[in-house]
């Protein structure tokens, strides 16, 4: 009888632990572009499902960065939504997607990526300590500012600003923040 109770207790403990892990995973699952972004998938596996990031995904593929963004990381990606690309001057996206523009496209895209995992908590803590910049994968700098208690603004090297519209989309290899403007490095 004790053996059965002990076994039942172990099974119950296992089930409760599994439910707890499942609940934690669901808490970190964020809806972006009408689709769930699962924290156990990598940046590319999630981004390809977001209807709000189809232009970004096409650009990542054209630049040959899929394999990199599927890598171990961790990476923080400031991911412009489709509307951000549509607000660029007419013809910009089409020009960047041409094969001969691959070096420029790569420079623009890698300007949106920072090595490390910087969620809202990490960026706001960094700002409270007085650090306002992060170096991007392409070597450029992004500047961060608080605009209210829960809004971080990102400024590029040209003085353009982007609001983070969706924070803390956790990935197996980093975190994504959706932004409303395409950031541009110094060319």
Buried (B, 14 or more C-beta within 10 A) or exposed (E): EEEEEEEEEEEEEEEEEEEEEEEEEEEBBBEBBEBEBBBEBBBBBBBBBBEBBBBBBEBBEBBEBBEBBBBEBBBBBBBBBBEBBEEBEEEBBEBBBEEEBBEBBBBBBBBBBBBEBBBBEBBBEBBEEEEBEBEBBBEBBBBBEBEEEEEBBBBBBEEEBBBBBBBBBBBBBBBBBBBBBBBBBEE
